[in-house]
């Protein structure tokens, strides 16, 4: 059931960068750590890919601001 909610939220936020707290809003999942676990499961199943925000000054990913996108 939670996987379905996460996939629905990913679909709703498809074109926007979102954090795990934002992704969990509107679901029955209480903690962003749980959202992260489900996103990792989907990523490891090759259902989604994580795209990190780019630090344009250094031309490297900004890993502190984790964002999720399909």
C-alpha angles and dihedrals in degrees: 000000000000092000089057090051092050092049090049091051090047089053091049093050097037098130097036131077109243137180125224093258091054091045090055093053112104093026133094090245111112105194132050088221089064090049088051091052092053092045089050089051091052091046093049089049089055090241093121140010127220116231116193126213111260122236098220094193092062098023092231133109115276098229096182091070102056111197128182127215136160 
